Amino acid sequence: MGAGKSTVGPLLASRLGVPFCDLDREIEAKAGMSVRDIFEREGEAGFRAREAAALRELAEADAVIALGGGALGRPKNLELVLAAGTLVWLDAPDDELLLRIGDPSSRPLLEGDPRAVLARLRNERKGQYGHAQMRIDTSGLSPEEVAARIQEQL
């Protein structure tokens, strides 16, 4: 959350001449409701099932795909992503992520103490993120600079 996936993704896709897809927006379109509504009605397990199905559908696309932070939590999702292309981890310190996120009430997973939740999620997910073939620290970089760095490394 707040790393810049939804902003950098379209810029990178344009540079590469491929489509951009935000996995959360795909899930919302298929479900006919927001991620928040899915969480409220089906819980995180229901959302993650929808996420895995959407990822399977998109895995073969020649596109830049923005994954939600928890998408790699299922081992099969991680395997699928690593087999399909290059996994890029957009990283930044938690304080910067919180500034970018803005109102945490728009993020179902940030209920309670957003700073503590971000720290917990980072700790829980670091093993999954560590599989990324590329890690970009986005601190102090513009979205255009991040997209350019990714393109250079690809």
Rosetta silent file (secondary structure, phi, psi, omega in degrees, C-alpha in Angstrom):
SEQUENCE: MGAGKSTVGPLLASRLGVPFCDLDREIEAKAGMSVRDIFEREGEAGFRAREAAALRELAEADAVIALGGGALGRPKNLELVLAAGTLVWLDAPDDELLLRIGDPSSRPLLEGDPRAVLARLRNERKGQYGHAQMRIDTSGLSPEEVAARIQEQL
SCORE:     score description
SCORE:     0.000 S_00000001
   1 L     0.000  127.784  176.215    0.000    0.000    0.000 S_00000001
   2 L    82.667   -0.263 -177.990    1.299    3.389   -1.012 S_00000001
   3 L   -72.891  -23.573  178.178    4.368    2.058   -2.800 S_00000001
   4 L   113.962   11.960 -176.381    3.220    3.476   -6.130 S_00000001
   5 H   -56.838  -46.354 -175.631    2.016    0.425   -8.041 S_00000001
   6 H   -74.814  -17.370  177.568   -1.083    2.092   -9.460 S_00000001
   7 H   -94.780  -46.708 -177.950    0.851    5.212  -10.458 S_00000001
   8 H   -72.604  -36.211 -177.026    4.105    3.684  -11.693 S_00000001
   9 H   -52.977  -52.758  179.394    2.441    0.732  -13.427 S_00000001
  10 H   -62.777  -35.066  178.451    0.734    2.728  -16.208 S_00000001
  11 H   -65.269  -44.369  179.157    3.903    4.767  -16.771 S_00000001
  12 H   -64.991  -44.356  179.300    5.994    1.610  -17.106 S_00000001
  13 H   -58.221  -42.765  178.879    3.425   -0.039  -19.360 S_00000001
  14 H   -62.655  -43.574  178.698    3.462    2.994  -21.639 S_00000001
  15 H   -61.635  -35.354 -177.015    7.271    2.947  -21.794 S_00000001
  16 H   -89.625  -10.649 -179.411    7.192   -0.769  -22.658 S_00000001
  17 L    71.764   34.697  178.949    4.288   -0.493  -25.109 S_00000001
  18 L  -128.637  163.466  177.611    2.112   -3.001  -23.273 S_00000001
  19 L   -69.612  160.079  173.305   -1.234   -2.728  -21.437 S_00000001
  20 E  -112.825  141.095  177.343   -1.492   -1.974  -17.728 S_00000001
  21 E  -137.746  128.673  174.295   -3.742   -3.907  -15.373 S_00000001
  22 E   -99.593  116.411 -174.396   -4.412   -3.227  -11.705 S_00000001
  23 H   -58.023  -40.199  179.120   -5.427   -6.533  -10.123 S_00000001
  24 H   -63.402  -40.551  178.981   -7.636   -4.863   -7.508 S_00000001
  25 H   -66.543  -35.529  176.180   -9.545   -2.923  -10.203 S_00000001
  26 H   -63.454  -43.600  179.328  -10.035   -6.169  -12.163 S_00000001
  27 H   -62.568  -45.493  179.298  -11.442   -7.841   -9.061 S_00000001
  28 H   -60.584  -42.375 -179.317  -13.770   -4.902   -8.430 S_00000001
  29 H   -63.323  -43.556 -179.894  -15.014   -4.934  -12.022 S_00000001
  30 H   -69.340  -36.631 -177.117  -15.791   -8.656  -11.928 S_00000001
  31 H   -81.587  -22.716 -176.207  -17.388   -8.477   -8.472 S_00000001
  32 L    71.222   24.711  177.737  -19.364   -5.315   -9.164 S_00000001
  33 L  -155.822  164.420 -177.915  -18.259   -3.911   -5.808 S_00000001
  34 L   -74.588  163.247  175.290  -15.267   -2.270   -4.174 S_00000001
  35 H   -57.384  -43.618  179.060  -12.435   -4.091   -2.445 S_00000001
  36 H   -57.376  -44.353  179.874  -13.744   -2.666    0.848 S_00000001
  37 H   -65.458  -38.369  177.637  -17.221   -4.109    0.127 S_00000001
  38 H   -62.020  -45.494  178.716  -15.736   -7.497   -0.757 S_00000001
  39 H   -59.793  -43.207 -178.005  -13.820   -7.509    2.543 S_00000001
  40 H   -67.250  -38.220 -175.810  -16.960   -6.543    4.452 S_00000001
  41 H   -86.901  -36.398 -172.406  -19.191   -9.152    2.777 S_00000001
  42 H  -117.219   -7.274 -176.697  -16.773  -12.031    2.209 S_00000001
  43 H    75.207  175.798 -179.334  -13.865  -11.336    4.532 S_00000001
  44 H   -63.643  -35.818 -179.419  -10.230  -11.442    3.560 S_00000001
  45 H   -61.373  -41.555  177.995  -10.520  -15.122    2.563 S_00000001
  46 H   -64.661  -41.902  177.751  -13.228  -14.292    0.007 S_00000001
  47 H   -63.320  -44.721 -177.434  -11.169  -11.450   -1.401 S_00000001
  48 H   -64.134  -34.159  176.568   -8.037  -13.618   -1.627 S_00000001
  49 H   -65.239  -44.140  177.280   -9.967  -16.309   -3.525 S_00000001
  50 H   -62.980  -39.566 -179.713  -11.154  -13.700   -6.019 S_00000001
  51 H   -62.439  -45.348 -179.790   -7.613  -12.338   -6.229 S_00000001
  52 H   -62.943  -41.199  179.190   -6.137  -15.768   -7.023 S_00000001
  53 H   -64.771  -43.798  179.660   -8.734  -16.366   -9.757 S_00000001
  54 H   -65.010  -39.281  179.377   -8.086  -12.958  -11.338 S_00000001
  55 H   -64.401  -40.617  177.620   -4.337  -13.520  -11.200 S_00000001
  56 H   -60.800  -38.803 -179.746   -4.669  -16.887  -12.977 S_00000001
  57 H   -67.656  -34.444 -174.084   -6.629  -15.164  -15.742 S_00000001
  58 H   -94.098  -12.118 -171.023   -4.056  -12.399  -16.179 S_00000001
  59 L   -58.457  -30.581 -177.320   -0.832  -14.348  -15.718 S_00000001
  60 L   -89.933   -4.088 -178.104   -0.303  -15.038  -19.405 S_00000001
  61 L   -70.409  142.867  172.162   -0.960  -11.464  -20.508 S_00000001
  62 L   -86.934   86.001 -172.082    1.904   -9.459  -21.955 S_00000001
  63 L  -155.467  165.394  168.398    1.223   -6.580  -19.598 S_00000001
  64 E   -92.785  123.212 -176.899    2.356   -4.714  -16.518 S_00000001
  65 E  -119.090  122.938  176.202    0.190   -5.983  -13.678 S_00000001
  66 E   -87.920  119.491  179.184   -0.038   -4.206  -10.326 S_00000001
  67 L   -97.799  145.460  171.278   -0.554   -6.736   -7.560 S_00000001
  68 L   -68.033  158.616 -175.164   -1.952   -5.944   -4.150 S_00000001
  69 L   -59.605  -25.758 -178.535    0.484   -6.332   -1.278 S_00000001
  70 L   -99.193    2.616 -175.152   -1.029   -9.625   -0.129 S_00000001
  71 H   -61.895  -26.236 -177.213   -1.367  -11.257   -3.544 S_00000001
  72 H   -89.082    3.588 -177.772    1.786  -13.298   -3.056 S_00000001
  73 H   -65.050  -28.296  175.535    0.553  -14.783    0.228 S_00000001
  74 L   -89.126  125.414 -177.994   -0.671  -17.914   -1.483 S_00000001
  75 H   -53.173  -37.648  179.937    2.305  -20.010   -2.601 S_00000001
  76 H   -64.915  -35.056  176.711    0.580  -20.864   -5.913 S_00000001
  77 H   -64.444  -45.058  179.156    0.171  -17.147   -6.649 S_00000001
  78 H   -60.665  -46.464  178.416    3.864  -16.537   -5.999 S_00000001
  79 H   -59.084  -44.588 -179.177    4.854  -19.461   -8.237 S_00000001
  80 H   -61.267  -46.433 -178.972    2.534  -18.220  -10.979 S_00000001
  81 H   -64.552  -45.465 -178.782    3.901  -14.676  -10.865 S_00000001
  82 H   -64.867  -33.211  178.732    7.534  -15.792  -10.862 S_00000001
  83 H   -76.391  -27.233 -173.128    6.914  -18.107  -13.827 S_00000001
  84 H   -84.013  -26.883 -175.366    4.988  -15.458  -15.773 S_00000001
  85 L  -179.129 -153.964 -178.486    7.436  -12.571  -15.707 S_00000001
  86 L   -97.478  124.679  178.010    9.567  -10.255  -13.631 S_00000001
  87 L   -91.869  122.468 -179.292    8.379   -9.492  -10.130 S_00000001
  88 E  -112.916  128.446  177.243    9.247   -5.943   -9.052 S_00000001
  89 E  -101.079  112.010  172.804    9.042   -4.872   -5.414 S_00000001
  90 E   -88.634  117.693 -173.679    8.357   -1.158   -5.029 S_00000001
  91 E  -121.443  154.820  174.150    9.525   -0.363   -1.516 S_00000001
  92 L  -163.819  157.311  177.425    9.589    2.684    0.740 S_00000001
  93 L   -61.854  152.054 -177.257    9.787    3.319    4.482 S_00000001
  94 H   -56.260  -40.012  179.820    6.515    2.955    6.372 S_00000001
  95 H   -59.775  -40.458  178.621    6.347    6.684    7.199 S_00000001
  96 H   -69.346  -39.746  177.878    6.485    7.533    3.502 S_00000001
  97 H   -60.380  -42.939  179.772    3.896    4.873    2.669 S_00000001
  98 H   -62.233  -39.773  177.138    1.530    6.325    5.270 S_00000001
  99 H   -62.835  -42.250 -178.901    1.900    9.795    3.764 S_00000001
 100 H   -68.982  -36.295 -177.723    1.120    8.443    0.302 S_00000001
 101 H   -65.698  -36.998 -177.773   -1.858    6.391    1.493 S_00000001
 102 L    74.166 -124.828 -177.123   -3.562    9.424    3.005 S_00000001
 103 L   -70.490  108.615 -177.572   -6.837    8.471    4.651 S_00000001
 104 H   -67.997  -13.652 -179.046   -6.256    4.935    5.994 S_00000001
 105 H   -67.770  -15.741  177.674  -10.007    4.317    6.280 S_00000001
 106 H   -80.830   -4.931 -177.602  -10.020    3.628    2.529 S_00000001
 107 L  -115.137  108.466 -175.376   -7.786    0.591    3.142 S_00000001
 108 H   -55.831  -32.820 -176.671   -9.555   -2.385    4.758 S_00000001
 109 H   -80.731   -8.299 -175.780   -6.347   -3.893    6.123 S_00000001
 110 H   -97.026   15.223 -179.131   -5.248   -0.691    7.905 S_00000001
 111 L   -65.198  145.241 -177.331   -7.944   -0.616   10.562 S_00000001
 112 L    95.806 -127.642  179.800   -6.716    0.181   14.047 S_00000001
 113 L   -96.570   99.326 -175.010   -3.210    1.644   14.217 S_00000001
 114 H   -54.789  -39.396 -179.469   -2.130    2.064   10.551 S_00000001
 115 H   -63.163  -44.866  179.644    1.573    2.439   11.427 S_00000001
 116 H   -66.888  -38.837  179.631    1.565   -0.778   13.472 S_00000001
 117 H   -64.761  -44.961  178.483   -0.427   -2.603   10.803 S_00000001
 118 H   -59.546  -43.647  179.255    2.009   -1.565    8.055 S_00000001
 119 H   -62.023  -42.333  179.252    4.957   -2.735   10.161 S_00000001
 120 H   -64.748  -45.162 -179.940    3.236   -6.063   10.837 S_00000001
 121 H   -62.356  -42.933  178.528    2.345   -6.577    7.168 S_00000001
 122 H   -58.637  -45.047 -179.753    5.896   -5.749    6.069 S_00000001
 123 H   -64.152  -43.787 -179.617    7.255   -8.294    8.540 S_00000001
 124 H   -65.961  -34.274 -171.966    4.741  -10.967    7.507 S_00000001
 125 H   -99.415   -3.711 -174.257    5.302  -10.418    3.779 S_00000001
 126 H   -60.954  -32.544  177.512    9.050   -9.826    3.607 S_00000001
 127 H   -65.682  -39.866  177.996    9.710  -13.451    2.703 S_00000001
 128 H   -68.863  -46.340 -178.993    7.302  -13.259   -0.232 S_00000001
 129 H   -63.384  -30.689 -179.082    8.604   -9.862   -1.366 S_00000001
 130 L   -63.265  -13.872  177.391   12.141  -11.202   -1.110 S_00000001
 131 L   -80.468   -9.488 -178.265   11.457  -13.394   -4.152 S_00000001
 132 L   -60.433  137.602  178.046   11.213  -10.311   -6.365 S_00000001
 133 L   -74.435  -16.099 -177.757   13.808  -10.238   -9.111 S_00000001
 134 E  -144.951  133.337  174.927   13.993   -6.472   -8.692 S_00000001
 135 E  -122.561  127.246  179.414   13.592   -4.183   -5.671 S_00000001
 136 E  -119.513  121.076  172.915   13.251   -0.440   -6.152 S_00000001
 137 E   -82.176  113.121 -174.283   13.353    1.921   -3.182 S_00000001
 138 L   -86.663    1.369 -177.919   10.920    4.605   -4.324 S_00000001
 139 L   -55.809  125.761  175.385   11.847    7.049   -1.545 S_00000001
 140 L    71.850    3.993 -179.656   12.282   10.525   -2.953 S_00000001
 141 L  -102.080  145.424  173.238   11.765    9.385   -6.540 S_00000001
 142 L   -76.748  158.475  176.247    9.059   10.612   -8.863 S_00000001
 143 H   -55.433  -37.386  179.222    6.841    7.971  -10.470 S_00000001
 144 H   -64.595  -39.005  178.078    8.555    8.713  -13.801 S_00000001
 145 H   -66.637  -38.660  178.618   11.983    8.092  -12.234 S_00000001
 146 H   -64.073  -47.669  179.364   10.782    4.796  -10.763 S_00000001
 147 H   -59.468  -41.088 -180.000    9.375    3.657  -14.124 S_00000001
 148 H   -65.080  -40.257  178.899   12.646    4.624  -15.842 S_00000001
 149 H   -64.359  -42.158  179.336   14.714    2.648  -13.304 S_00000001
 150 H   -63.175  -47.664 -179.353   12.562   -0.425  -13.770 S_00000001
 151 H   -58.554  -42.881  178.788   12.789   -0.154  -17.553 S_00000001
 152 H   -60.043  -43.599 -176.917   16.583    0.204  -17.370 S_00000001
 153 H   -73.662  -27.735  177.493   16.892   -2.878  -15.162 S_00000001
 154 L   -67.528    0.000    0.000   14.576   -4.944  -17.343 S_00000001
